[in-house]
């Protein structure tokens, strides 16, 4: 070893000791940017943070991510154990680290939320747990900030390739804002939901969860579709999932924002053909209201990212077939990156595995309204969610083929849906929607019609309602079949829309100043579940939403596997092989381990085929009420002074009973086999230096 290398090690050792004794943060430089600490995401990639306030003996650190709003940690860490780790080994591992389980639901047995003592570094602990080899991910929990994806102050040619011999006559519901005003129906005509209603109008057993800031539970156009007893308020921890109460003296902008969840619910599933109000996409679908955000300025915070997981999981457990998320992460206002969040991914995996009795619940997400690339939101790079961009009406000849000017774009976009644009003339600058009743929302009556509801917040529930209608027509569709049907339906009309000038081949991405900053073009990509090639565009995804095609294909069986295209491997592209049983060219060729496959798929090493197991491992977990013993020396540690009952979600979670815990004193060591309990000391992360204490 060279003298310079030895000197460098000595310097690092001194810095590490000094940092530990003085609680300083040591600089980490990545790509020219300076950070203090990190955790690993579920793929093993570090997510770097800057420390803006160090932890003390009675407080936890505050961090930022690429200049985001400051987020305070709370002394808990989320963990997903590997399935092969037994219940006994999990208990021993946590005891050895002096950690207490505050949440573990047998319905999602591998996910734990654990609490540590003051004086420990949550980031260091997370890295140590990750490096133990016993877990898939470990991430500190912290204050979570979100913003609504609604641009709600927006006042400023059909495809003929259907396989059905005759198109049905379009249905005209008698709802007031549909029959009398263009604002109530233009988006339906754009996505052909008026033709889809001739085939199906929805089923109450297919429920759409509205994860938002509350819903007007007594609204005349919603209340009969709201599933009784299914709502929950994660802000106040009670069963009242209504909007935040206020008086008529509340500022006008606040009233608009508080109506957000009510508007979203109406676009997706307002009762149709009832001689009042508007028509939702899925007239008869059930609604599960979940009050998740507490805000009156357009952005707000929930308690923790763990609570994000709880809200999404709750909707799945309440029987949601579709979950609508018309909110985005906090950093999108500046187009900065957002760290990958394993709590959200855990909820997505839970939905795929457990939703709809094992068929899988589908999550829909608004792409956001900040004219940013969706690549900045790492959780959007996920084949298991539907990301929706906003589509303008295109009434102006020189603007044909454009997405809404505000809408985010990128390779993560799956489909584009109508929402309007402030640059379009009225009434095409937004959608009509249900509003808080009695003039307590945006408009003077019960409906949002004057200002109108725009933004990807409005586009997302159009898609959620369409998926609900499709599943109503065929409730036996598996998760990946439903997603394929959505994409295939959108792709089927692309050529006709291009020919009609409704989509342009080279789509300029323009900002509000009309400056050309890029272009969305069509590229051929493979469906991640079926070996089918379809065109994709970073503005429109696979194309415009087509509700009629989705419902028609669901009824006719076209959402399942394609017609056989191969008999042997040589019939397939170079990067695929032939599954002779189905006649499909399989995208995932030559997998060697489960990690080479999609979430919840397994790898058949012999054939190299990724598959969905029928009977996943049912690893037993310890009872939620298991006491954690005192430390070896009898020391009882003080309470962390955060809410012991992290959540009071009904039916799903029994918090741990209060108990003292071990001190976690261990010997050196990092890695361990799944059936061994590793000796762990707190990892020195960053430059090999202790960072936060």
DRENMARMI-992476 format. One line per 8 residues: number of its first residue (from 1); for each residue x negated, y negated, z negated of C-alpha. Coordinates in nm, 3 decimals, m for minus. Layout:
REM residues N
NUM> X Y Z | ...
This chain:
REM residues 693
1> 0.000 0.000 0.000 | m0.137 m0.342 0.090 | m0.225 m0.605 m0.171 | 0.045 m0.833 m0.034 | 0.308 m0.561 m0.072 | 0.202 m0.497 m0.432 | 0.213 m0.870 m0.505 | 0.563 m0.892 m0.352
9> 0.687 m0.610 m0.575 | 0.540 m0.777 m0.882 | 0.709 m1.105 m0.792 | 1.043 m0.931 m0.742 | 1.006 m0.757 m1.078 | 0.935 m1.085 m1.252 | 1.227 m1.253 m1.075 | 1.454 m0.968 m1.169
17> 1.356 m0.987 m1.535 | 1.388 m1.365 m1.536 | 1.727 m1.349 m1.367 | 1.854 m1.097 m1.619 | 1.737 m1.304 m1.913 | 1.856 m1.641 m1.785 | 2.170 m1.543 m1.589 | 2.060 m1.707 m1.267
25> 2.173 m1.610 m0.916 | 1.907 m1.503 m0.668 | 1.937 m1.615 m0.307 | 2.032 m1.359 m0.041 | 1.976 m1.474 0.316 | 2.176 m1.306 0.590 | 2.191 m1.446 0.944 | 2.062 m1.779 0.819
33> 2.333 m1.811 0.553 | 2.271 m1.805 0.180 | 2.463 m1.579 m0.059 | 2.430 m1.460 m0.416 | 2.597 m1.121 m0.432 | 2.805 m0.863 m0.244 | 3.016 m0.548 m0.257 | 3.039 m0.266 m0.003
41> 3.357 m0.216 0.198 | 3.499 0.129 0.274 | 3.271 0.164 0.576 | 2.961 0.086 0.370 | 2.911 m0.266 0.505 | 2.820 m0.541 0.255 | 3.060 m0.833 0.208 | 2.854 m1.130 0.086
49> 2.968 m1.402 m0.157 | 2.834 m1.723 m0.306 | 2.857 m1.769 m0.684 | 2.994 m2.112 m0.778 | 3.045 m2.043 m1.149 | 2.855 m1.780 m1.346 | 3.021 m1.546 m1.586 | 2.979 m1.597 m1.960
57> 3.042 m1.393 m2.273 | 3.409 m1.492 m2.246 | 3.470 m1.558 m1.877 | 3.424 m1.395 m1.539 | 3.235 m1.539 m1.239 | 3.391 m1.755 m0.966 | 3.284 m1.690 m0.606 | 3.352 m1.813 m0.253
65> 3.329 m1.642 0.085 | 3.199 m1.859 0.371 | 3.330 m2.176 0.209 | 3.668 m2.033 0.113 | 3.871 m2.148 m0.186 | 3.703 m2.045 m0.514 | 3.818 m1.710 m0.650 | 3.776 m1.607 m1.012
73> 3.711 m1.243 m1.088 | 3.907 m1.078 m1.370 | 3.687 m0.797 m1.496 | 3.858 m0.516 m1.308 | 3.732 m0.305 m1.019 | 3.932 m0.106 m0.767 | 3.802 0.241 m0.683 | 3.902 0.515 m0.442
81> 3.751 0.847 m0.549 | 3.671 1.111 m0.294 | 3.934 1.382 m0.294 | 3.676 1.648 m0.378 | 3.599 1.487 m0.715 | 3.797 1.667 m0.983 | 4.008 1.496 m1.246 | 3.766 1.602 m1.517
89> 3.467 1.459 m1.333 | 3.651 1.131 m1.271 | 3.728 1.093 m1.640 | 3.372 1.173 m1.740 | 3.233 0.932 m1.481 | 3.446 0.641 m1.601 | 3.374 0.717 m1.966 | 3.003 0.723 m1.894
97> 3.026 0.372 m1.750 | 3.240 0.246 m2.037 | 3.536 0.181 m1.805 | 3.904 0.212 m1.890 | 4.174 0.299 m1.638 | 4.449 0.036 m1.632 | 4.630 0.168 m1.323 | 4.653 0.506 m1.153
105> 4.966 0.634 m0.986 | 4.996 1.007 m0.910 | 5.161 0.907 m0.580 | 4.823 0.761 m0.474 | 4.599 0.971 m0.697 | 4.256 0.869 m0.570 | 4.305 0.495 m0.632 | 4.213 0.356 m0.974
113> 4.196 0.008 m1.120 | 3.944 0.007 m1.404 | 3.840 m0.255 m1.657 | 3.492 m0.342 m1.780 | 3.360 m0.540 m2.075 | 3.243 m0.900 m2.067 | 2.873 m0.929 m2.002 | 2.875 m0.683 m1.714
121> 2.848 m0.794 m1.353 | 3.151 m0.672 m1.149 | 2.954 m0.686 m0.824 | 2.660 m0.491 m0.962 | 2.894 m0.236 m1.112 | 3.081 m0.198 m0.782 | 2.757 m0.134 m0.594 | 2.648 0.119 m0.856
129> 2.979 0.302 m0.833 | 2.961 0.298 m0.452 | 2.609 0.439 m0.458 | 2.709 0.720 m0.693 | 2.840 0.916 m0.397 | 3.168 0.992 m0.576 | 3.385 0.722 m0.419 | 3.494 0.595 m0.079
137> 3.492 0.235 m0.196 | 3.460 0.016 m0.503 | 3.546 m0.355 m0.502 | 3.578 m0.618 m0.774 | 3.929 m0.754 m0.807 | 3.972 m1.129 m0.801 | 4.216 m1.413 m0.751 | 4.367 m1.388 m0.405
145> 4.468 m1.682 m0.184 | 4.700 m1.658 0.115 | 4.882 m1.894 0.348 | 5.209 m1.861 0.532 | 5.183 m1.801 0.905 | 5.479 m2.021 0.989 | 5.449 m2.335 1.199 | 5.794 m2.442 1.084
153> 5.771 m2.813 1.162 | 5.792 m2.749 1.534 | 6.031 m3.031 1.637 | 5.752 m3.243 1.760 | 6.172 m1.191 3.518 | 6.280 m0.867 3.374 | 6.090 m0.542 3.433 | 6.267 m0.303 3.672
161> 6.055 0.004 3.602 | 6.303 0.173 3.368 | 6.348 0.547 3.408 | 6.718 0.523 3.323 | 6.917 0.525 3.648 | 7.129 0.225 3.556 | 7.052 m0.061 3.325 | 7.323 m0.110 3.066
169> 7.513 m0.434 3.060 | 7.362 m0.680 2.811 | 7.549 m0.723 2.485 | 7.660 m1.070 2.381 | 7.728 m1.082 2.006 | 7.979 m1.334 1.878 | 7.739 m1.499 1.632 | 7.778 m1.876 1.639
177> 7.420 m1.971 1.718 | 7.394 m1.698 1.981 | 7.705 m1.777 2.180 | 7.701 m2.155 2.161 | 7.335 m2.262 2.159 | 7.028 m2.156 2.357 | 6.812 m2.178 2.047 | 6.991 m1.874 1.908
185> 6.932 m1.640 2.198 | 6.635 m1.735 2.416 | 6.396 m1.507 2.230 | 6.641 m1.216 2.253 | 6.659 m1.258 2.629 | 6.281 m1.284 2.649 | 6.231 m0.943 2.484 | 6.556 m0.786 2.611
193> 6.701 m0.706 2.272 | 7.041 m0.792 2.425 | 7.000 m0.484 2.648 | 6.868 m0.273 2.360 | 7.187 m0.341 2.161 | 7.381 m0.152 2.428 | 7.187 0.159 2.318 | 7.163 0.104 1.941
201> 7.230 m0.169 1.687 | 7.040 m0.039 1.386 | 7.081 0.198 1.093 | 7.096 0.090 0.724 | 6.869 0.381 0.630 | 6.590 0.217 0.830 | 6.467 m0.055 0.597 | 6.245 m0.353 0.670
209> 6.049 m0.490 0.373 | 5.995 m0.866 0.373 | 5.673 m0.929 0.179 | 5.698 m1.305 0.137 | 5.801 m1.579 m0.107 | 6.154 m1.459 m0.174 | 6.482 m1.420 0.014 | 6.821 m1.585 m0.039
217> 6.994 m1.273 m0.174 | 7.343 m1.422 m0.140 | 7.310 m1.551 0.213 | 7.622 m1.475 0.416 | 7.421 m1.332 0.707 | 7.184 m1.122 0.493 | 7.343 m0.999 0.171 | 7.525 m0.700 0.318
225> 7.198 m0.575 0.470 | 6.991 m0.617 0.153 | 6.930 m0.275 0.002 | 7.080 m0.275 m0.345 | 6.827 m0.256 m0.627 | 6.529 m0.241 m0.394 | 6.377 m0.585 m0.444 | 6.101 m0.690 m0.680
233> 5.943 m1.018 m0.787 | 5.564 m0.983 m0.824 | 5.533 m1.348 m0.925 | 5.749 m1.327 m1.238 | 5.741 m0.944 m1.272 | 6.114 m0.887 m1.260 | 6.378 m0.756 m1.021 | 6.490 m1.099 m0.896
241> 6.335 m1.118 m0.548 | 6.517 m1.443 m0.461 | 6.345 m1.763 m0.352 | 6.196 m2.002 m0.607 | 6.480 m2.205 m0.761 | 6.476 m2.578 m0.706 | 6.709 m2.876 m0.692 | 6.823 m3.094 m0.405
249> 6.577 m3.359 m0.522 | 6.281 m3.138 m0.434 | 6.065 m3.279 m0.156 | 6.185 m3.193 0.193 | 5.863 m3.014 0.295 | 5.886 m2.799 m0.016 | 6.241 m2.695 0.073 | 6.122 m2.583 0.416
257> 5.842 m2.374 0.273 | 6.059 m2.212 0.009 | 6.295 m2.094 0.283 | 6.015 m1.907 0.460 | 6.103 m1.556 0.340 | 6.473 m1.616 0.409 | 6.392 m1.722 0.766 | 6.172 m1.416 0.823
265> 6.444 m1.182 0.696 | 6.703 m1.334 0.929 | 6.490 m1.312 1.242 | 6.430 m0.943 1.176 | 6.765 m0.824 1.043 | 7.040 m1.086 1.013 | 7.379 m0.920 1.063 | 7.484 m0.932 1.426
273> 7.828 m0.972 1.583 | 7.990 m1.096 1.261 | 8.123 m1.424 1.401 | 7.880 m1.634 1.200 | 7.525 m1.757 1.206 | 7.256 m1.579 1.405 | 7.182 m1.228 1.528 | 6.872 m1.052 1.402
281> 6.684 m0.809 1.622 | 6.810 m0.512 1.418 | 7.169 m0.596 1.321 | 7.222 m0.313 1.074 | 6.874 m0.243 0.937 | 6.834 m0.261 0.561 | 6.627 m0.538 0.402 | 6.391 m0.489 0.106
289> 6.302 m0.834 m0.036 | 5.967 m0.855 m0.213 | 5.870 m1.189 m0.364 | 5.493 m1.181 m0.340 | 5.379 m1.540 m0.294 | 5.444 m1.833 m0.525 | 5.394 m2.145 m0.320 | 5.545 m2.474 m0.220
297> 5.262 m2.622 m0.016 | 5.210 m2.354 0.248 | 4.933 m2.175 0.064 | 4.923 m2.009 m0.270 | 4.781 m1.736 m0.487 | 4.895 m1.409 m0.627 | 4.730 m1.282 m0.938 | 4.484 m1.041 m0.777
305> 4.412 m0.835 m0.471 | 4.526 m0.538 m0.676 | 4.869 m0.700 m0.682 | 4.854 m0.718 m0.302 | 4.810 m0.343 m0.303 | 5.097 m0.306 m0.550 | 5.338 m0.516 m0.340 | 5.267 m0.322 m0.021
313> 5.279 0.014 m0.200 | 5.603 m0.083 m0.372 | 5.770 m0.142 m0.036 | 5.661 0.202 0.082 | 5.793 0.365 m0.236 | 6.126 0.187 m0.192 | 6.172 0.354 0.144 | 6.054 0.085 0.385
321> 6.016 0.205 0.742 | 5.858 m0.126 0.841 | 5.675 m0.386 0.631 | 5.663 m0.743 0.759 | 5.370 m0.964 0.653 | 5.414 m1.321 0.779 | 5.115 m1.445 0.580 | 4.742 m1.450 0.643
329> 4.421 m1.478 0.446 | 4.306 m1.811 0.308 | 4.003 m1.885 0.527 | 4.182 m1.907 0.859 | 4.227 m2.283 0.844 | 3.858 m2.318 0.925 | 3.826 m2.003 1.142 | 3.570 m1.869 0.895
337> 3.538 m1.498 0.835 | 3.746 m1.324 0.572 | 3.585 m1.036 0.379 | 3.710 m0.687 0.436 | 3.947 m0.608 0.152 | 3.962 m0.246 0.040 | 4.273 m0.305 m0.173 | 4.467 m0.392 0.143
345> 4.317 m0.098 0.333 | 4.415 0.134 0.046 | 4.776 0.018 0.082 | 4.768 0.069 0.459 | 4.638 0.423 0.415 | 4.904 0.491 0.154 | 5.173 0.370 0.395 | 5.048 0.591 0.678
353> 5.029 0.897 0.456 | 5.337 0.857 0.235 | 5.583 0.630 0.413 | 5.911 0.765 0.557 | 5.870 1.099 0.388 | 5.528 1.154 0.540 | 5.606 1.020 0.888 | 5.435 0.690 0.804
361> 5.547 0.333 0.731 | 5.441 0.073 0.989 | 5.292 m0.258 0.875 | 5.334 m0.567 1.094 | 5.108 m0.869 1.045 | 5.127 m1.223 1.181 | 4.803 m1.306 1.363 | 4.793 m1.660 1.215
369> 4.836 m2.014 1.346 | 4.492 m2.169 1.334 | 4.377 m2.110 1.692 | 4.118 m1.861 1.565 | 3.984 m1.527 1.679 | 4.141 m1.237 1.488 | 3.791 m1.087 1.468 | 3.742 m1.322 1.169
377> 3.989 m1.111 0.968 | 3.812 m0.780 0.925 | 4.124 m0.599 0.801 | 4.289 m0.669 1.137 | 4.042 m0.432 1.303 | 4.269 m0.142 1.214 | 4.455 0.094 1.445 | 4.718 0.151 1.175
385> 4.868 m0.200 1.168 | 5.047 m0.411 1.430 | 4.902 m0.762 1.478 | 5.135 m1.009 1.652 | 5.048 m1.323 1.845 | 5.305 m1.593 1.924 | 5.455 m1.643 2.268 | 5.589 m1.971 2.401
393> 5.896 m1.998 2.619 | 5.695 m2.116 2.922 | 5.960 m2.357 3.044 | 5.705 m2.598 3.185 | 5.568 m2.492 3.522 | 5.210 m2.587 3.444 | 5.216 m2.387 3.121 | 5.341 m2.055 3.254
401> 5.156 m1.760 3.117 | 5.033 m1.925 2.798 | 5.052 m1.798 2.448 | 5.165 m2.055 2.192 | 4.890 m2.315 2.157 | 4.850 m2.261 1.782 | 4.849 m1.880 1.787 | 4.542 m1.683 1.690
409> 4.413 m1.445 1.955 | 4.158 m1.168 1.993 | 4.104 m0.798 2.047 | 4.300 m0.712 1.732 | 4.628 m0.842 1.882 | 4.864 m0.556 1.968 | 5.165 m0.738 2.110 | 5.298 m1.089 2.170
417> 5.647 m1.197 2.064 | 5.852 m1.517 2.107 | 5.815 m1.793 1.850 | 5.817 m2.116 2.050 | 5.568 m2.397 2.072 | 5.587 m2.765 1.971 | 5.474 m2.852 2.324 | 5.783 m2.687 2.471
425> 6.101 m2.888 2.502 | 6.395 m2.827 2.273 | 6.549 m2.577 2.217 | 6.252 m2.361 2.314 | 6.010 m2.497 2.053 | 6.116 m2.244 1.789 | 6.373 m1.985 1.681 | 6.697 m2.026 1.494
433> 6.686 m1.851 1.157 | 6.870 m1.803 0.831 | 6.797 m2.082 0.585 | 6.850 m2.113 0.210 | 7.224 m2.156 0.170 | 7.400 m2.479 0.090 | 7.144 m2.721 0.228 | 6.874 m2.628 m0.024
441> 6.635 m2.531 0.252 | 6.528 m2.699 0.574 | 6.868 m2.777 0.726 | 7.188 m2.911 0.574 | 7.379 m2.584 0.616 | 7.294 m2.215 0.595 | 7.076 m2.191 0.907 | 6.746 m2.325 1.037
449> 6.838 m2.483 1.370 | 6.727 m2.848 1.381 | 6.358 m2.818 1.299 | 6.351 m2.451 1.403 | 6.127 m2.169 1.288 | 5.802 m2.126 1.481 | 5.455 m1.981 1.432 | 5.333 m1.624 1.417
457> 5.544 m1.603 1.101 | 5.844 m1.609 1.335 | 5.689 m1.377 1.595 | 5.608 m1.102 1.343 | 5.968 m1.035 1.227 | 6.079 m1.018 1.591 | 5.843 m0.720 1.620 | 5.944 m0.577 1.280
465> 6.309 m0.587 1.381 | 6.224 m0.421 1.714 | 6.041 m0.137 1.539 | 6.335 m0.100 1.301 | 6.573 m0.073 1.596 | 6.349 0.182 1.767 | 6.328 0.397 1.451 | 6.705 0.368 1.410
473> 6.739 0.523 1.755 | 6.489 0.799 1.672 | 6.407 0.822 1.300 | 6.192 1.132 1.353 | 5.919 0.944 1.538 | 5.582 1.000 1.378 | 5.368 0.702 1.289 | 5.134 0.726 1.586
481> 5.423 0.797 1.824 | 5.601 0.480 1.714 | 5.287 0.268 1.762 | 5.226 0.423 2.102 | 5.586 0.353 2.202 | 5.552 m0.013 2.102 | 5.237 m0.054 2.310 | 5.361 0.149 2.606
489> 5.685 m0.051 2.621 | 5.493 m0.379 2.620 | 5.249 m0.255 2.884 | 5.524 m0.129 3.113 | 5.637 m0.480 3.208 | 5.300 m0.648 3.255 | 5.283 m0.614 3.634 | 5.638 m0.744 3.681
497> 5.572 m1.042 3.454 | 5.248 m1.126 3.635 | 5.431 m1.109 3.968 | 5.699 m1.343 3.831 | 5.438 m1.588 3.702 | 5.538 m1.522 3.342 | 5.188 m1.396 3.264 | 4.878 m1.516 3.444
505> 4.580 m1.292 3.513 | 4.320 m1.538 3.388 | 4.481 m1.691 3.081 | 4.306 m2.005 2.961 | 4.296 m2.040 2.584 | 4.362 m2.405 2.509 | 4.373 m2.593 2.184 | 4.598 m2.883 2.089
513> 4.366 m3.125 2.273 | 4.411 m2.926 2.595 | 4.040 m2.843 2.607 | 3.964 m2.513 2.776 | 3.756 m2.310 2.531 | 3.783 m1.962 2.670 | 3.991 m1.713 2.860 | 4.196 m1.404 2.782
521> 4.156 m1.142 3.052 | 4.293 m0.791 3.101 | 4.070 m0.494 3.027 | 4.140 m0.121 3.030 | 4.128 0.047 2.689 | 4.232 0.384 2.554 | 4.519 0.430 2.313 | 4.353 0.536 1.985
529> 4.603 0.819 1.933 | 4.680 0.943 2.284 | 4.431 0.982 2.566 | 4.611 0.720 2.773 | 4.453 0.416 2.934 | 4.644 0.087 2.915 | 4.551 m0.271 2.986 | 4.493 m0.503 2.693
537> 4.465 m0.879 2.668 | 4.332 m1.077 2.373 | 4.619 m1.328 2.410 | 4.909 m1.088 2.463 | 4.779 m0.756 2.332 | 4.931 m0.481 2.546 | 5.191 m0.728 2.673 | 5.513 m0.898 2.572
545> 5.735 m0.717 2.328 | 6.009 m0.523 2.513 | 6.277 m0.410 2.269 | 6.491 m0.243 2.532 | 6.207 m0.025 2.658 | 6.116 0.072 2.300 | 6.469 0.188 2.219 | 6.523 0.355 2.555
553> 6.197 0.549 2.530 | 6.271 0.650 2.171 | 6.605 0.798 2.277 | 6.469 0.970 2.589 | 6.169 1.124 2.413 | 5.907 0.922 2.598 | 5.735 0.803 2.280 | 5.578 1.144 2.229
561> 5.283 1.289 2.415 | 5.237 1.203 2.779 | 5.280 1.458 3.058 | 4.988 1.705 3.080 | 4.694 1.551 3.260 | 4.426 1.814 3.217 | 4.365 2.188 3.213 | 3.994 2.179 3.136
569> 3.735 1.934 3.005 | 3.618 1.852 3.357 | 3.959 1.696 3.429 | 3.895 1.424 3.171 | 3.669 1.118 3.157 | 3.316 1.174 3.038 | 3.383 1.062 2.681 | 3.688 1.287 2.633
577> 3.772 1.655 2.632 | 4.087 1.847 2.717 | 4.323 1.974 2.450 | 4.470 2.259 2.655 | 4.767 2.304 2.422 | 4.902 1.955 2.488 | 4.738 1.896 2.825 | 4.596 1.568 2.696
585> 4.253 1.421 2.732 | 4.147 1.356 2.373 | 3.974 1.029 2.290 | 3.788 1.147 1.980 | 3.533 1.379 2.136 | 3.267 1.567 1.949 | 3.345 1.461 1.591 | 3.106 1.613 1.341
593> 3.248 1.485 1.013 | 3.583 1.347 0.896 | 3.441 0.994 0.899 | 3.420 1.012 1.280 | 3.800 1.024 1.296 | 4.083 0.783 1.227 | 4.211 0.730 0.874 | 4.374 1.047 0.734
601> 4.255 1.256 1.024 | 4.024 1.549 0.967 | 3.753 1.684 1.194 | 3.763 2.038 1.328 | 3.388 2.074 1.361 | 3.409 2.381 1.586 | 3.616 2.207 1.854 | 3.518 1.848 1.776
609> 3.889 1.758 1.761 | 4.031 1.505 1.516 | 4.369 1.610 1.382 | 4.632 1.507 1.124 | 4.643 1.773 0.850 | 4.986 1.901 0.754 | 4.890 1.968 0.393 | 4.640 1.712 0.262
617> 4.439 1.788 m0.045 | 4.640 1.754 m0.366 | 4.363 1.676 m0.610 | 4.494 1.655 m0.965 | 4.435 1.337 m1.159 | 4.431 1.260 m1.529 | 4.748 1.144 m1.697 | 4.782 0.765 m1.702
625> 4.805 0.768 m2.081 | 4.477 0.946 m2.144 | 4.286 0.774 m2.423 | 3.930 0.672 m2.354 | 3.711 0.774 m2.649 | 3.489 0.540 m2.846 | 3.125 0.506 m2.753 | 2.869 0.754 m2.875
633> 2.757 0.522 m3.152 | 3.111 0.452 m3.267 | 3.119 0.096 m3.138 | 3.463 m0.032 m3.039 | 3.448 m0.295 m2.768 | 3.664 m0.607 m2.768 | 3.955 m0.645 m2.534 | 3.881 m0.820 m2.203
641> 4.141 m1.086 m2.277 | 4.325 m1.032 m1.952 | 4.679 m0.903 m1.922 | 4.661 m0.541 m2.038 | 4.960 m0.447 m1.830 | 4.825 m0.550 m1.493 | 5.164 m0.488 m1.337 | 5.510 m0.397 m1.453
649> 5.624 m0.253 m1.122 | 5.928 m0.035 m1.195 | 5.912 0.343 m1.173 | 5.565 0.370 m1.024 | 5.312 0.272 m1.289 | 5.269 0.361 m1.654 | 4.989 0.145 m1.796 | 4.720 0.304 m2.009
657> 4.761 0.284 m2.382 | 4.520 0.057 m2.564 | 4.202 0.228 m2.678 | 3.839 0.157 m2.746 | 3.587 0.265 m2.487 | 3.231 0.382 m2.450 | 2.938 0.154 m2.395 | 2.840 0.316 m2.067
665> 2.475 0.354 m2.169 | 2.312 0.583 m1.910 | 1.982 0.703 m1.782 | 1.834 0.609 m1.449 | 1.980 0.758 m1.134 | 2.190 0.680 m0.832 | 2.322 0.956 m0.609 | 2.512 1.266 m0.715
673> 2.702 1.554 m0.563 | 3.080 1.537 m0.590 | 3.077 1.797 m0.865 | 2.808 1.626 m1.072 | 2.833 1.317 m1.287 | 2.550 1.085 m1.189 | 2.350 0.884 m1.434 | 2.407 0.522 m1.341
681> 2.257 0.194 m1.442 | 2.380 m0.136 m1.307 | 2.247 m0.179 m0.954 | 2.012 m0.466 m0.889 | 2.164 m0.605 m0.573 | 2.056 m0.881 m0.343 | 1.678 m0.920 m0.348 | 1.647 m0.639 m0.600
689> 1.732 m0.890 m0.871 | 2.000 m0.905 m1.136 | 2.250 m1.165 m1.022 | 2.542 m1.245 m1.254 | 2.592 m1.188 m1.625
